[in-house]
Amino acid sequence: MQDPASHSDSLVGRVEVKETTCYMCACRCGIRVHLRDGEVRYIDGNPNHPLNKGVICAKGSSGIMKQYSPGRLTQPLRRKANAERGESAFEVISWDEAFNMLEERLAKLRAEDPKKFALFTGRDQMQALTGLFAKQYGTPNYAAHGGFCSVNMAAGLIYTIGGSFWEFGGPDLERAKLFVMIGTAEDHHSNPLKIAISEFKRRGGRFISINPVRTGYSAIADEWVPIKPGTDGALILAITREILDKGLFDRDFLVRYTNAAELVIDDPSRDDHGLFYRAEMHVEPDCFDPQNKLWWDRDIDGPISTHTPGVDPRLMGRYVLPDGTPVKPSFQLLKERLEQYTPEWAAPITGIPADTIRRLAHEMGVTARDQKIELPIKWTDCWDDEHESVTGNPVAFHAMRGLAAHSNGFQTIRALGVLMTVLGTIDRPGGFRHKAPYPRPIPPCPKPPHGPEAVQPNTPLDGMPLGWPSKPEDLFVDAEGEAVRLDKAFSWEYPLSVHGLMHNVITNAWRGDPYPIDTLFLFMANMAWNSTMNTVEVRKMLVDKHPNGEYKIPFLVVCDTFASETVAFADLVLPDTSYLERHDVLSMLDRPISEFDGPVDSVRIPVLPPKGECKPFQEVLVELGSRLKLPAFTNADGSRKYRNYPDFIVNYETSPGSGIGFLAGWRGKGGDQFLKGEPNPHQWEMYAQNGCVFHYELPRSYQYMRNWNKGYLHWARAHGMIRYAEPITLHLYSEVLQRFRLAAQGKRPGRRPPERLRRRVETYFDPLPFYYEPLESRFTDTQRYPLNALTQRPMAMYHSWDSQNAWLRQIHSHNYLFLSPKVGLAQGFDDGDWVWVESPHGKVRCMCRFSEAVEPGTVWTWNAIGKGAGAWGLAPNADEARKGFLLNHVISEELPAHEAGEHLSNSDPVTGQAAWFDVRVRVYKAEAGEPEVTSPQFKPMPRLPGQEKKRGKWQAYVAGIFGKQAS
């Protein structure tokens, strides 16, 4: 391919093209980087990459300006001795000084009390490594960004179907006939999804978008269904009711592959009420759902073991077992639950007419029933029945944060999982399909520690920092039932918080609740700006002191590539490399880029040397792990085990001799083994020779029905993806949730929630999906604050990291508040006016834009475009700081004090998902004479040591054509 700048005689030089994996954002596309004289000149998509197939978006192609951003950090920095936090008064230090500081401090904490060290990371794509480091160090205080991103999506579906959107599964648009997208912004999985949707529509597929806002994907939908935010659960339950009422569910699928026909004890006076009745048989206690339950057989009119050959079980009815136990099939319980959720009930809640709800349900059900797909693929199920073909019901769904980021999100997403299940779409052609390493047991095997005794000096954590509780005994609480973790994950406040609660960390550390900490280490997490709820107060917490003058959070370490707003508050700043300057992996142990047809992992290989003194965070962890003599990073004699991060990736195994490491491709001494094999010293080179990606295609007979596919499950067990080749039954009814509810009701021996939380757990741990109003609305005067407020990430930007990019700034240099013209008419302001957006928690001044593509009761804006003055290398008067704004200023971090506690997070009570989208606001015109600048404003952040002003020769050339970046 010709370099597009080759016409410039003044820029002639040596040209190279290097392949690597981009993943500057969550999409993680394959790219080709074109270099001239060692400088990036051009980036395009890699046409041979299985994920994006050469397609690239604005983020990817503008990576050149990210690489040379004046916001880059280039040297380790230490806050000056007499400087205050937040002033950005730093001095340059060496890496040796930085490592010595950290080694001394962290070694002391590990020897005394490891939980006084907290490690929380943002969108880092390397949670297998960061989690390993935290476990080895011995701290329970670790999590990544998932708790404030979309943990409800992961937990809600994995606890229901054993997999989830989007890295671990998604819509099979190649064969779908109807595609329903709910609450999905335009940046999630954007390039692959754009490709799939375009091909789907060309084949004549019908695309329905259900979203309060019609942007991005929704703009090309065949039908846009505007919905009031936070009411998706009401819509889904009403649709499911209609499908059941009209008999449009897939009965055969429900009987064989779900717990729909399994008998549930139905006697509220009993301590085992709501649990499945289990036959007396020996069952090994472990992390799979034992097949020792009962059906009610239609022919013998009595109970019988599930999946007995020839049995035709009842889905509905009420029965009495021979021992006198009253039981109902879980499908009967679901049907009873749904009776109340009529379209007429849902219409005023959702803003969607009842006739539209009925039509949507009918379209989904009829498409699934009447347009079935059959593929001539033979396969064998877990009960040794052989099938001549794979069939599918071609209705595909996709959903994301629009459903997740509400305090009712877990049960909403459970409802979506149930809807997909009753339609019979799970891991079938044209429906939802899993991606390796999923499906996994419900819930997956890893568990968090079970009590404070798991944290011991100079000892790895006894348990996983993050895990999947299946019962109260799996919670991480003390003898009084109170939290052991700083963020209170896996406590009775948020029992299934499988991704942690990063958004609680700074507030809890500041308050010393449940205990004070010493060192908080943040990586790629802008917690003083767009990654926190109620930004103004969090910034105050970071500088707040005890009466003796010591900071309430004693030591803050920030590692980032750019001078974010959070860097200003750090005591120690570590400059991370850019995505073009480091080795990295998208691992099967973490969040791979697998395809429907099999596992895929990939690597990032540096195409440029690190800028200045930048060092990859991965290298920082390997170095610290070696210095602190953490067992995974040292030999038996205490000597260093790995030279560097690339050496770690090649030689690390999950256990000695397991043959399973971070990379699945080209294992074995000669690189001739795949997925499993001894370390290969030339593994990085072999990835480089193969486009930086490894793709293993499963036999076609393993590619569908994987929850119950005998061949696939044995293959997955043999390659370390699951522990047991047992069927993964879909959970219409969640016995996991019922166990927690029984504990709250005092009916279960063992752990019970503290008194203040009993009603909360009993209410929200319902084994069947239900709808409830978002929690914050109960404490808000919705007459005074009538509007719902949302944020979205634009497709051209990814959080703060891209909204300071010189080229992308020409697309969005600032943001507006988008709202219906009806709101402006009612409040007396016009399109383009300056307005105030006010919630019970704060207010911001911004400019507005009228739009017919927004539900009338909703206002919204782009996320993270607004910046603190001077941050990210931008000028204090840049549009991002003077015209851009941050909606976070009006979002509450905690709920008002109530019966369940004084300081409960504004989060989902099941998972701890941050309820970003629950805030209610009012909008009114700014007064005449008010400054036309966004509010609040903060003291400008000065340029930091090591931030360059000068441009490279080609940058000066390009700047003259495309415009200059503020500096």
Stockholm file with secondary structure:
# STOCKHOLM 1.0

chainA/1-967         MQDPASHSDSLVGRVEVKETTCYMCACRCGIRVHLRDGEVRYIDGNPNHPLNKGVICAKGSSGIMKQYSPGRLTQPLRRKANAERGESAFEVISWDEAFNMLEERLAKLRAEDPKKFALFTGRDQMQALTGLFAKQYGTPNYAAHGGFCSVNMAAGLIYTIGGSFWEFGGPDLERAKLFVMIGTAEDHHSNPLKIAISEFKRRGGRFISINPVRTGYSAIADEWVPIKPGTDGALILAITREILDKGLFDRDFLVRYTNAAELVIDDPSRDDHGLFYRAEMHVEPDCFDPQNKLWWDRDIDGPISTHTPGVDPRLMGRYVLPDGTPVKPSFQLLKERLEQYTPEWAAPITGIPADTIRRLAHEMGVTARDQKIELPIKWTDCWDDEHESVTGNPVAFHAMRGLAAHSNGFQTIRALGVLMTVLGTIDRPGGFRHKAPYPRPIPPCPKPPHGPEAVQPNTPLDGMPLGWPSKPEDLFVDAEGEAVRLDKAFSWEYPLSVHGLMHNVITNAWRGDPYPIDTLFLFMANMAWNSTMNTVEVRKMLVDKHPNGEYKIPFLVVCDTFASETVAFADLVLPDTSYLERHDVLSMLDRPISEFDGPVDSVRIPVLPPKGECKPFQEVLVELGSRLKLPAFTNADGSRKYRNYPDFIVNYETSPGSGIGFLAGWRGKGGDQFLKGEPNPHQWEMYAQNGCVFHYELPRSYQYMRNWNKGYLHWARAHGMIRYAEPITLHLYSEVLQRFRLAAQGKRPGRRPPERLRRRVETYFDPLPFYYEPLESRFTDTQRYPLNALTQRPMAMYHSWDSQNAWLRQIHSHNYLFLSPKVGLAQGFDDGDWVWVESPHGKVRCMCRFSEAVEPGTVWTWNAIGKGAGAWGLAPNADEARKGFLLNHVISEELPAHEAGEHLSNSDPVTGQAAWFDVRVRVYKAEAGEPEVTSPQFKPMPRLPGQEKKRGKWQAYVAGIFGKQAS
#=GR chainA/1-967 SS CCCTTTTCGGGCCCEEEEEEECCSSTTCCEEEEEEETTEEEEEEECTTCTTTTTCCCHHHHTHHHHHTCTTBCCSCEEECTTCCTTSCCEEECCHHHHHHHHHHHHHHHHHHCGGGEEEEESSCSCHHHHHHHHHHHTCSCEECTHHHHTHHHHHHHHHHHSCCSSSSEEECTTTCSEEEEESCCTTTTHHHHHHHHHHHHHTTCEEEEECSBCCGGGGGCSEEECCCTTCHHHHHHHHHHHHHHTTCSCHHHHHHHBSTTSEEECCTTSTTTTSBCBCSCCCCCSSSCCSCBEEEETTTTEEEETTCTTCCBCSSCCEECTTSCEEEEHHHHHHHHHTTCCHHHHHHHHSCCHHHHHHHHHHHHHHHHHSCEEECCCEEBTTSCEESCEEECCEEEEECHHHHSSTTHHHHHHHHHHHHHHTTCBTSTTSEEECTTCCCCSSCSCCCCCSGGGCCTTSCCSSCSSCCCCSGGGSCBCTTSCBCSTTCTTSTTSTTCTTCCGGGHHHHHHHTSSCCCSEEEEESCCTTTTTSSSHHHHHHHHHCBCTTSCBSSCEEEEEESBCCGGGGGCSEEEECCCTTSSCEEECTTSCCCCBTTBCEEEEECCSSCCSTTCCCHHHHHHHHHHHTTCGGGBCTTSCBCCSSHHHHHHHCCSSTTCCCCSCCSSBSTTSCBCSSCSCCTTHHHHHHHTTTEEECCCCGGGSSCTTTBHHHHHHHHHTTSCSCCCCCCBCSSCHHHHHHHHHHTTCSSSCCCCGGGHHHHHHHCCSSCCCCCCHHHHTSCTTTSCEEEEEECCTTCCHHHHTTCTTGGGTCSSCCEEECHHHHHHHTCCTTCEEEEEETTEEEEEEEEECSSBCTTEEEEESSCSCCTTGGGCCTTSHHHHTCCCGGGGCCSBCCCBTTBSSCBSBCTTTCCBCGGGCEEEEEECCTTCCSSCBSCCCCCCCCTTCCCCCCHHHHHHHHHHCCCCC
#=GC SS_cons         CCCTTTTCGGGCCCEEEEEEECCSSTTCCEEEEEEETTEEEEEEECTTCTTTTTCCCHHHHTHHHHHTCTTBCCSCEEECTTCCTTSCCEEECCHHHHHHHHHHHHHHHHHHCGGGEEEEESSCSCHHHHHHHHHHHTCSCEECTHHHHTHHHHHHHHHHHSCCSSSSEEECTTTCSEEEEESCCTTTTHHHHHHHHHHHHHTTCEEEEECSBCCGGGGGCSEEECCCTTCHHHHHHHHHHHHHHTTCSCHHHHHHHBSTTSEEECCTTSTTTTSBCBCSCCCCCSSSCCSCBEEEETTTTEEEETTCTTCCBCSSCCEECTTSCEEEEHHHHHHHHHTTCCHHHHHHHHSCCHHHHHHHHHHHHHHHHHSCEEECCCEEBTTSCEESCEEECCEEEEECHHHHSSTTHHHHHHHHHHHHHHTTCBTSTTSEEECTTCCCCSSCSCCCCCSGGGCCTTSCCSSCSSCCCCSGGGSCBCTTSCBCSTTCTTSTTSTTCTTCCGGGHHHHHHHTSSCCCSEEEEESCCTTTTTSSSHHHHHHHHHCBCTTSCBSSCEEEEEESBCCGGGGGCSEEEECCCTTSSCEEECTTSCCCCBTTBCEEEEECCSSCCSTTCCCHHHHHHHHHHHTTCGGGBCTTSCBCCSSHHHHHHHCCSSTTCCCCSCCSSBSTTSCBCSSCSCCTTHHHHHHHTTTEEECCCCGGGSSCTTTBHHHHHHHHHTTSCSCCCCCCBCSSCHHHHHHHHHHTTCSSSCCCCGGGHHHHHHHCCSSCCCCCCHHHHTSCTTTSCEEEEEECCTTCCHHHHTTCTTGGGTCSSCCEEECHHHHHHHTCCTTCEEEEEETTEEEEEEEEECSSBCTTEEEEESSCSCCTTGGGCCTTSHHHHTCCCGGGGCCSBCCCBTTBSSCBSBCTTTCCBCGGGCEEEEEECCTTCCSSCBSCCCCCCCCTTCCCCCCHHHHHHHHHHCCCCC
//
